[in-house]
Amino acid sequence: MKTLVVIDSDPISRALVSQCLAGKGWRILEAENGESGIELVTKLHATAVLCDIRTPRGNGFKVCSYIREHADLKKTRVILTTASHFLNDRATALQCGADAYLEKPFLPGELCGILDSCADDPAVPAVLRVEKTSVGPTSIRFWGVRGSIPTPGPETAGFGGNTACVEVRVGGQILVLDAGTGIRRLGQALAKEFCDRHLNVTLLVTHTHWDHIQGFPFFVPAYSPRVNVRVLGYGGAVQGLRGALFEQMQSAFFPVGLDQMASHVTFEELGDTDLQIGAVKVRTIFANHPGICLGYRLSTPEGDIVYLPDHEGYERGEVERQQSAGGGSPDGVEYARSQDEKVVEFMRDAAVVIADSQYDEAEYSARRGWGHMCADDTVQFAVRAKAKRLFLFHHDPDHRDEKIAEMVARAQARVEAAGSDLWVEAAREGQEVSLKIA
């Protein structure tokens, strides 16, 4: 009998695959993360693997690459799935060696058609399920709020032109969200504040697109042996976290190599979706953005902070995609809506939400599929989540200060119309926000 390993963190998706293949000669083995899925594939030499590209502890691209690198698994068929519609992800999947790429929700016939040519393999158990076996005041400071590319100049001076970097302090603990060009000034400020004292900094990287890592080579504390810099993030689609940062600091691009930084800079690729960093509990969510991108939720003693700088709403994108195609499936819209609901729950009751709001409604249609949010949806999500404060973030490089101010006014009007007490403003470079216990 043929064996299929289904790797997906969503139990409903795994159950639907089992239903789809019921009575068709397949034994289904389930894993809810990439690491467990690889263990199953390696141990049992499965006929095929169906893996969502955004799985914890080993994304789908890495699972596929692992299988393709092992000669004893050369006959294993690999099908990567996703709830997104990014052409770049499809190209990356094929580059990694995937046999097929399916966008959710896919039809049973699509999956069966891909699997029909698979040969039987040795018998295995009918169903095998693998499960995942200094406190003080909290403050936020924005050092970079722009998306895509730095935009210095008088027309962006009000809100700022540096790319994404946010500092969070919980007592004496310092966490940094992303390493865009804003991290340069943060590094200068930390060097001045701590002088010759020892310092520990944790950098949480959402993804390795250039606007989120391009400031790292200019982060002065990383060159000091008195500073411990711990860099955390999920591995990229093709190469690891350290590899991406190493690449941009090779001699062809930058005069100082990553290896010339202090030995106290360490890199850790996240496996679990939850982790503890000192007094802060950190949760992650996969964002709807090309490649592998995370959002972070930091739980502090004075409230939760949600940071989701690069994300595109599922439902709006799916509705407009179907309209442009002249029709589509209601199931597709319903599935997209369920994915949006997961994001709303991730924001639930947060004290502060810092979220992608790059486009207004008029701009979004021409930029659908770019992986960024319509600001109207950002506001709607935060209202539904009953968040307390929302910062519009990842400002478009073409948006002048006047445009961003107009977007804030529209957002505030939508909040008022919804009868919500959500406080909305645009993130401003240099702005500091203190969280207070209610």
C-alpha positions in Angstrom: 0.0 0.0 0.0 1.1 3.5 -0.8 2.1 5.9 2.1 1.6 9.6 2.2 3.0 11.9 4.9 0.9 15.0 5.4 2.8 17.8 7.1 0.6 20.7 8.1 0.2 22.6 11.4 -3.6 22.9 10.7 -5.4 19.7 11.9 -8.4 20.6 9.7 -6.2 20.6 6.6 -4.8 17.2 7.5 -8.2 15.8 8.1 -9.5 17.0 4.7 -6.6 15.2 3.0 -7.4 12.0 4.8 -11.1 12.3 3.7 -10.0 13.0 0.2 -7.9 9.9 -0.1 -10.2 7.6 1.8 -10.7 4.3 0.0 -8.1 5.1 -2.6 -5.3 2.8 -1.4 -3.4 5.3 0.7 -2.1 5.0 4.3 -2.0 8.5 5.8 0.7 9.6 8.3 0.3 13.0 9.9 2.8 15.4 11.3 2.2 18.9 12.5 5.7 20.3 12.0 8.5 19.8 9.5 10.9 18.2 11.9 8.5 15.4 12.8 7.5 15.0 9.1 11.1 14.5 8.1 11.5 11.9 10.8 8.6 10.0 9.3 9.7 10.3 5.7 13.3 9.2 6.6 12.2 6.2 8.7 9.4 4.9 6.5 10.6 6.0 3.0 7.2 7.3 2.2 5.8 7.2 -1.3 4.8 10.9 -1.2 4.9 14.0 1.0 2.2 16.7 1.1 3.7 19.7 3.0 2.5 23.2 3.7 5.3 25.7 3.0 4.6 27.5 6.3 5.1 24.9 8.9 6.9 25.3 12.2 10.2 23.6 12.9 11.2 23.2 9.3 9.3 25.0 6.5 8.1 23.2 3.4 11.0 24.5 1.3 13.4 23.0 3.7 11.5 19.7 3.9 11.6 19.5 0.1 15.3 20.3 0.0 16.1 17.7 2.7 14.3 15.0 0.7 16.0 16.0 -2.5 19.5 15.9 -0.9 19.1 12.2 0.2 19.6 9.6 -2.4 17.5 7.0 -0.6 14.5 9.2 -0.8 14.8 10.0 -4.5 11.6 8.2 -5.4 9.6 10.2 -2.8 7.2 12.6 -4.5 7.0 16.0 -2.9 3.9 18.2 -3.2 4.1 21.7 -1.5 0.9 23.5 -0.6 0.1 27.0 0.5 -2.8 29.3 1.3 -1.0 32.1 -0.6 -0.9 33.0 -4.2 2.6 34.4 -4.7 4.4 33.5 -8.0 7.7 33.7 -6.2 6.7 30.9 -3.8 5.8 28.7 -6.7 9.1 29.4 -8.4 11.0 28.7 -5.1 9.1 25.4 -4.6 10.1 24.2 -8.0 13.7 25.4 -7.4 13.8 23.3 -4.3 12.7 20.2 -6.3 9.0 19.9 -5.6 7.1 17.7 -8.0 3.9 19.8 -7.7 2.6 23.0 -6.0 -1.0 23.3 -4.9 -2.8 26.4 -3.7 -5.4 25.8 -0.9 -8.2 25.0 -1.0 -7.5 22.6 -3.8 -9.9 20.1 -5.3 -9.7 16.4 -4.4 -9.2 15.6 -8.1 -6.1 17.8 -8.3 -4.4 15.9 -5.5 -5.5 12.5 -6.7 -4.3 13.3 -10.2 -0.8 14.1 -8.9 -0.7 11.0 -6.7 -2.2 8.5 -9.2 1.2 7.6 -10.8 2.8 6.7 -7.4 3.7 3.0 -6.9 3.0 0.9 -3.9 5.5 0.8 -1.0 6.0 -1.6 1.9 3.3 -1.9 4.4 3.4 0.4 7.4 0.9 1.0 10.3 -2.5 2.2 9.0 -2.4 5.5 10.7 0.5 7.0 12.6 0.0 10.4 14.2 3.0 12.5 15.3 2.5 15.4 17.7 4.8 18.0 18.9 6.3 16.2 21.5 14.3 41.4 34.8 10.8 42.7 34.9 10.0 46.4 34.8 8.4 49.1 32.7 7.6 48.2 29.1 8.3 50.6 26.3 8.4 50.7 22.5 10.5 52.9 20.3 10.3 53.2 16.6 13.7 53.5 14.8 12.5 52.6 11.3 8.9 52.6 10.0 9.3 52.5 6.2 8.8 49.6 3.9 10.7 48.3 0.9 13.5 50.9 0.6 14.8 53.8 2.6 13.2 57.2 1.6 15.1 60.1 3.1 14.1 63.6 2.3 11.9 66.5 3.4 8.7 64.9 2.1 9.1 61.9 4.5 10.8 63.7 7.4 7.6 63.8 9.5 7.1 60.0 9.8 10.6 58.9 8.8 12.3 57.2 5.9 14.3 54.4 7.6 13.2 50.8 7.0 11.8 48.5 9.7 13.3 48.5 13.2 11.5 48.6 16.5 13.0 48.5 20.0 11.1 46.9 22.9 12.3 47.2 26.5 10.9 45.2 29.3 12.8 46.5 32.4 16.4 46.0 31.5 15.7 43.5 28.8 16.2 44.8 25.2 14.5 43.2 22.2 14.8 44.5 18.7 12.3 43.7 16.0 14.0 43.6 12.5 17.2 45.1 11.4 16.2 47.6 8.6 18.2 50.8 8.2 16.7 52.2 11.4 18.9 49.8 13.5 21.9 52.0 12.7 20.7 54.9 14.9 19.5 52.4 17.5 23.0 51.0 17.7 24.5 54.5 18.1 22.1 55.2 20.9 22.8 52.0 22.7 26.6 52.5 22.3 26.3 56.0 23.9 23.9 54.8 26.7 25.9 51.8 27.8 29.5 53.0 26.9 31.8 50.4 28.5 29.1 48.4 30.2 28.1 44.9 29.1 24.9 44.7 27.1 22.6 41.9 25.9 20.5 42.4 22.9 18.0 40.0 21.3 17.2 40.6 17.6 14.0 39.0 16.3 14.0 39.0 12.5 10.6 38.5 10.7 12.2 37.5 7.4 15.3 38.1 5.3 14.0 40.5 2.7 16.6 43.2 2.3 14.6 46.1 3.9 14.5 44.0 7.1 18.1 43.1 7.4 20.0 45.8 5.4 20.9 47.9 8.5 22.5 45.0 10.4 26.1 45.6 9.0 25.9 49.1 10.5 24.7 48.0 14.0 27.7 49.2 16.0 27.2 47.1 19.2 27.6 43.9 17.1 31.3 44.8 16.7 31.9 45.1 20.5 33.1 42.1 22.5 31.2 43.5 25.5 27.9 43.1 23.7 26.0 39.8 23.3 23.8 39.9 20.2 21.4 37.0 19.9 19.8 36.9 16.4 16.6 34.8 16.2 14.4 34.1 13.2 13.0 31.5 10.9 15.1 30.1 8.1 14.6 31.7 4.7 13.0 29.9 1.8 16.4 28.7 0.4 19.1 29.5 2.8 19.3 29.9 6.6 19.1 33.1 8.7 22.9 33.4 9.2 23.5 32.6 5.5 21.3 35.5 4.4 23.1 38.0 6.7 26.4 36.5 5.6 25.6 36.9 2.0 24.9 40.7 2.2 28.2 41.2 4.0 30.4 39.5 1.4 33.2 41.6 0.0 31.4 42.3 -3.3 28.7 44.1 -1.3 30.2 45.3 2.0 33.8 46.0 3.2 33.4 44.1 6.5 32.5 40.5 6.6 30.1 38.9 9.1 32.9 36.8 10.5 34.7 40.1 11.5 31.9 40.9 13.9 32.4 40.1 17.5 32.2 36.4 18.5 29.4 37.3 20.8 27.0 37.5 17.8 25.0 34.2 17.7 22.3 33.0 15.3 19.4 30.7 16.2 16.8 29.5 13.8 13.4 29.1 15.4 11.8 25.7 15.4 8.8 26.1 17.8 6.1 28.7 17.4 6.4 29.6 21.1 9.5 30.5 23.1 10.5 32.4 26.3 13.0 35.2 26.1 13.7 36.3 29.7 10.5 37.8 31.1 8.9 37.9 27.6 6.8 35.1 26.2 7.0 35.1 22.4 4.5 33.6 20.0 4.9 33.5 16.2 2.6 33.3 13.2 3.4 32.8 9.5 2.5 35.9 7.6 1.0 35.9 4.1 4.1 37.3 2.3 6.4 35.9 -0.4 8.8 33.4 1.1 8.9 32.6 4.8 7.9 35.5 7.0 6.9 35.7 10.7 4.8 37.9 12.8 5.6 38.1 16.6 3.5 38.5 19.7 5.4 39.6 22.7 3.7 39.0 26.1 5.0 41.4 28.7 3.8 42.1 32.2 2.2 45.3 31.0 0.4 44.0 27.9 1.0 42.2 24.7 2.7 43.7 21.6 1.9 42.3 18.1 4.3 43.0 15.3 3.2 42.0 11.8 5.0 44.3 9.4 4.7 42.3 6.2 1.3 40.6 5.6 -1.4 40.6 3.0 -5.1 40.0 3.9 -6.3 36.7 2.5 -9.9 37.4 1.8 -9.6 40.7 0.0 -6.8 39.3 -2.1 -8.9 36.2 -3.0 -12.0 38.2 -3.8 -10.2 40.5 -6.1 -8.3 37.6 -7.7 -11.5 35.9 -8.5 -13.1 39.1 -9.8 -10.1 39.7 -12.2 -10.4 36.1 -13.4 -14.1 36.5 -14.1 -15.2 34.0 -11.5 -14.1 31.5 -8.8 -15.0 29.3 -6.0 -17.0 30.3 -2.9 -14.9 27.7 -1.1 -11.8 29.7 -1.9 -13.3 32.9 -0.3 -14.4 31.0 2.7 -11.0 29.4 3.2 -9.3 32.8 2.8 -11.7 34.2 5.4 -10.8 31.5 7.9 -7.1 32.3 7.4 -7.8 36.0 8.2 -9.6 34.9 11.3 -6.4 33.2 12.5 -4.6 36.6 12.2 -7.4 38.3 14.1 -7.0 35.8 16.9 -3.3 36.4 16.9 -4.0 40.1 17.6 -6.7 39.3 20.1 -6.8 41.9 23.1 -3.3 43.1 22.3 -2.2 46.3 24.0 -0.4 47.4 20.9 -0.6 46.2 17.3 2.1 47.3 14.9 0.9 46.1 11.5 1.5 46.4 7.7 -0.7 49.2 6.3 1.2 49.9 3.1 -1.6 50.7 0.7 -4.9 52.5 0.7 -7.9 50.9 -0.9 -7.4 52.6 -4.2 -3.8 51.4 -4.5 -4.3 47.9 -3.3 -5.9 46.4 -6.5 -2.8 47.3 -8.6 -0.5 45.7 -6.0 -2.5 42.6 -5.1 -0.2 39.7 -4.6 2.7 41.8 -3.4 2.4 40.6 0.2 1.3 43.9 1.8 -1.9 45.0 3.5 -4.7 47.4 2.6 -4.9 49.8 5.6 -8.6 49.4 5.8 -8.2 45.7 6.5 -5.5 46.4 9.1 -8.0 48.6 10.9 -10.8 46.0 10.6 -8.6 43.2 12.0 -7.5 45.3 15.0 -11.1 46.4 15.7 -12.4 42.8 15.5 -9.5 41.6 17.7 -10.4 44.3 20.3 -6.9 45.6 20.4 -6.3 48.8 22.3 -3.8 50.6 20.1 -2.9 50.3 16.4 0.2 51.7 14.7 0.0 51.8 10.9 3.4 50.5 9.8 5.6 49.7 6.8 4.8 52.9 5.1 5.0 52.8 1.3 8.2 54.5 0.0 6.1 56.7 -2.3 3.9 58.0 0.5 4.7 61.4 1.6 3.9 62.6 5.1 0.6 64.2 3.8 -0.5 60.9 2.4 0.2 59.0 5.6 -1.8 61.6 7.6 -4.7 61.2 5.2 -4.6 57.4 5.8 -4.6 57.9 9.5 -7.7 60.2 9.3 -9.5 57.6 7.2 -8.5 54.8 9.7 -9.8 56.9 12.6 -13.1 57.5 10.7 -13.5 53.8 10.2 -12.9 53.1 13.9 -15.5 55.6 14.9 -18.0 54.2 12.4 -17.4 50.8 13.9 -18.2 52.1 17.4 -14.8 50.9 18.6 -12.5 52.6 21.1 -9.3 51.5 19.3 -6.7 54.2 19.2 -5.1 54.5 15.7 -2.0 56.4 14.6 0.9 56.0 12.1 4.2 54.8 13.5 6.6 57.7 13.5 10.4 57.4 13.6 11.8 58.3 17.0 8.4 57.9 18.7 8.4 56.2 22.1 5.4 54.5 23.6 5.1 53.3 27.2 2.7 50.5 28.2 0.9 50.8 31.5 -0.9 48.2 33.5 -4.6 48.9 33.4 
